[in-house]
Amino acid sequence: MPRPLHLPELLSPAGNWECARAAVANGADAIYYGLPKFNARMRADNFTADDLPELMRFLHKHGVKGYCAFNVLIFTGELADAETQLRALESAGVDAVIVQDLGLARMVKALTPGLRLHASTQMTITSPEGLELANTLGIDQAVLSRELSLRELERFKANDSPQLPLEVFVHGALCVAYSGQCLTSESLGRRSANRGECAQACRMPYEMIVDGELRDLGDKRYLSLRSHHRRRPL
């Protein structure tokens, strides 16, 4: 039976079997994970394509869904590989893919209609108007931008697609970049966060120069994290 729309779905990250089993044992309704290619956490633990059939059998046996993070920008020369991975996900019974790239979203609907399409937070849906635009891609669920306050989230009640499930982050580490779309990592370390290679430049200690003079920060040199802690919580 489909879930009633008024009930929330508890979604947990799980990059390996230990995490997946823990999420299921502790009541998760769904988990999300990445593969070694085309996900925004390439340096984290990830399942392999060979794991997928067994993983999905395990999840479905316990009434839990599995979503695959496919949330990076896809280059033109990678479209064939992206198609191959999409078809493998559909064949394995994956419940949904979480997508940032608009072109990839269209590929999902055209090539793998058995996969539900979730708009990633990296798609930067910050307003009902943005949600309306994303809905033209045929999305089945939207992960709203992580920066939105409770007051801003209230605006989505009036959108033109009230039946479209919406998702928000409620716990976990939060990248200091806007919806995770960071250019600092690539600028400083030649590792693009939008391609899964984040160097976590925001978490490094920095010096501050004000009007040409070095400002003594004492032991408070992690400037981006201090800024992050002042954010409005959801």
C-alpha positions, 0 to 999 in steps of 0.5 A, spaced: 500 500 500 502 507 498 504 511 504 499 516 506 501 523 504 501 526 511 505 521 514 513 523 514 518 518 511 524 517 515 530 517 511 537 515 513 544 515 509 547 508 509 554 507 505 555 500 507 552 494 510 553 495 517 550 502 516 544 499 512 543 494 517 543 499 523 538 504 519 533 498 518 534 495 525 532 502 528 526 504 524 528 507 518 523 507 512 528 508 507 536 509 506 540 513 501 547 511 498 551 512 492 555 508 488 563 509 486 561 513 480 556 519 479 555 521 487 557 527 491 560 523 496 565 519 492 570 519 498 565 516 503 563 509 503 559 506 497 556 500 495 558 497 488 553 495 483 554 488 485 551 489 492 545 492 489 541 486 488 542 483 495 541 490 498 535 491 495 532 484 497 534 485 504 531 492 504 524 490 501 524 484 505 524 489 511 519 494 508 524 499 507 526 503 500 533 504 497 534 511 494 541 511 490 544 518 490 546 520 483 547 527 484 553 530 480 553 534 474 554 529 468 559 531 462 557 529 455 562 524 454 559 520 460 552 520 458 553 513 455 556 510 462 550 514 466 545 510 462 548 504 463 548 505 471 541 508 470 539 501 467 543 497 472 539 501 478 532 499 475 534 492 474 536 491 481 529 494 483 532 501 486 526 505 488 529 512 486 534 516 484 536 523 487 538 527 481 541 534 481 543 534 473 537 537 469 539 533 463 540 527 467 533 527 470 530 527 463 534 521 462 531 518 468 524 519 465 525 517 458 530 511 459 528 508 466 521 509 467 521 504 473 525 509 477 522 514 481 525 521 480 527 525 486 530 532 486 536 533 490 538 538 494 543 540 490 538 542 485 537 548 489 529 548 490 528 554 494 521 557 493 515 554 490 516 557 483 523 553 483 519 547 485 514 548 479 520 549 475 522 542 477 516 539 477 516 540 469 521 535 469 517 529 472 520 529 479 516 524 484 519 528 490 523 534 492 529 535 497 528 542 498 534 547 499 538 546 506 538 553 508 530 554 508 528 556 515 521 554 518 518 560 515 520 559 508 518 552 508 511 554 510 511 558 503 511 551 500 504 549 502 501 554 497 505 550 491 501 548 485 503 541 486 500 539 493 501 532 492 508 532 491 512 529 497 517 534 499 523 532 503 528 536 508 534 535 512 533 535 520 540 532 522 547 531 520 553 535 518 551 541 513 556 544 508 557 551 508 556 552 501 549 554 498 545 547 498 552 544 497 554 547 490 561 549 492 566 552 488 571 553 493 574 546 493 575 546 486 578 553 486 583 551 492 584 544 491 582 542 483 577 537 486 570 539 485 565 538 490 559 538 484 563 532 482 564 528 488 571 530 490 570 535 496 576 537 499 573 540 505 576 547 504 571 550 509 574 546 515 581 548 514 584 553 519 585 560 516 588 567 517 584 573 517 587 579 514 583 586 515 586 592 511 592 589 510 594 587 517 594 580 520 588 579 525 590 575 531 584 570 532 587 566 537 584 559 537 578 561 533 581 559 526 576 555 523 572 561 520 567 557 515 565 553 521 563 559 526 559 562 520 556 555 519 554 555 527 550 562 526 545 559 521 538 559 522 536 552 524 530 548 521 
